[in-house]
Amino acid sequence: MPKGYAKTVMGNYHQILISSLIKEIKMTGLNINQLHPFAVGFDRVFDRLVEFPQVHQSQGFPPYNIKRNKDGDKFTIELALAGLDIKDVDIEVKEDVLTVKSVWDEAPEDEAILLHKGISHKKFTRSFTLADDLEVIGANFKNGLLVIALERIIPEEKRPKKIKIDNKKEVLLG
């Protein structure tokens, strides 16, 4: 797994990773609340860690891929939605959670007799927890494949900057 990947987009792999971490914490007796005084501003991270197993239950449908470019600043999530159309899908981002869900009305039964059902056509909701610095920049739906583009946006104040070294005392004294 690429560095920083687990905290970027949580899926099935990440459920196992977080579940293992929570089991380890329980086995060692580590109390997450004891870490709060040492982690200023990370309350939401701890809350997400504790609530993760209840909120993110294992989901098998629809199947998806997550891709990252070499620079690590662009991601795509691909969802295989065979038999659906663009009007059948809704995408929403709320509080750093990307949610994709089906929104079609139940169609009346077809008169043809179905001998084998291999293409799933069921309602679904799939959620992905996004890092604070990820933004959804667009989505495309073509040939049954929904592609959602994400980009890591680093604010100017968080970008690395060079500090000039000076030998004057006035600089340090203000």
ChimeraX attribute file (.defattr): number of C-alpha atoms within 10 A of each C-alpha:
attribute: neighborCount
match mode: 1-to-1
recipient: residues
	/A:1	5
	/A:2	8
	/A:3	8
	/A:4	10
	/A:5	13
	/A:6	16
	/A:7	12
	/A:8	18
	/A:9	19
	/A:10	21
	/A:11	21
	/A:12	14
	/A:13	9
	/A:14	16
	/A:15	17
	/A:16	13
	/A:17	13
	/A:18	18
	/A:19	15
	/A:20	12
	/A:21	13
	/A:22	18
	/A:23	11
	/A:24	12
	/A:25	13
	/A:26	12
	/A:27	9
	/A:28	9
	/A:29	9
	/A:30	12
	/A:31	10
	/A:32	14
	/A:33	10
	/A:34	9
	/A:35	13
	/A:36	13
	/A:37	10
	/A:38	8
	/A:39	11
	/A:40	8
	/A:41	9
	/A:42	12
	/A:43	14
	/A:44	9
	/A:45	10
	/A:46	15
	/A:47	12
	/A:48	12
	/A:49	15
	/A:50	15
	/A:51	10
	/A:52	17
	/A:53	15
	/A:54	7
	/A:55	10
	/A:56	17
	/A:57	11
	/A:58	12
	/A:59	13
	/A:60	10
	/A:61	16
	/A:62	19
	/A:63	11
	/A:64	16
	/A:65	11
	/A:66	14
	/A:67	13
	/A:68	15
	/A:69	9
	/A:70	9
	/A:71	6
	/A:72	14
	/A:73	14
	/A:74	18
	/A:75	21
	/A:76	19
	/A:77	17
	/A:78	20
	/A:79	20
	/A:80	17
	/A:81	24
	/A:82	14
	/A:83	12
	/A:84	17
	/A:85	16
	/A:86	14
	/A:87	10
	/A:88	14
	/A:89	18
	/A:90	13
	/A:91	14
	/A:92	12
	/A:93	15
	/A:94	9
	/A:95	8
	/A:96	16
	/A:97	16
	/A:98	18
	/A:99	15
	/A:100	20
	/A:101	16
	/A:102	20
	/A:103	13
	/A:104	14
	/A:105	8
	/A:106	8
	/A:107	6
	/A:108	6
	/A:109	7
	/A:110	7
	/A:111	6
	/A:112	6
	/A:113	7
	/A:114	7
	/A:115	6
	/A:116	6
	/A:117	7
	/A:118	6
	/A:119	9
	/A:120	11
	/A:121	14
	/A:122	10
	/A:123	15
	/A:124	14
	/A:125	15
	/A:126	20
	/A:127	19
	/A:128	18
	/A:129	20
	/A:130	20
	/A:131	17
	/A:132	14
	/A:133	13
	/A:134	18
	/A:135	18
	/A:136	18
	/A:137	11
	/A:138	11
	/A:139	14
	/A:140	11
	/A:141	18
	/A:142	10
	/A:143	11
	/A:144	14
	/A:145	18
	/A:146	23
	/A:147	19
	/A:148	20
	/A:149	17
	/A:150	20
	/A:151	17
	/A:152	17
	/A:153	12
	/A:154	12
	/A:155	8
	/A:156	8
	/A:157	7
	/A:158	7
	/A:159	7
	/A:160	7
	/A:161	8
	/A:162	5
	/A:163	6
	/A:164	5
	/A:165	7
	/A:166	9
	/A:167	7
	/A:168	8
	/A:169	8
	/A:170	8
	/A:171	9
	/A:172	8
	/A:173	6
	/A:174	5
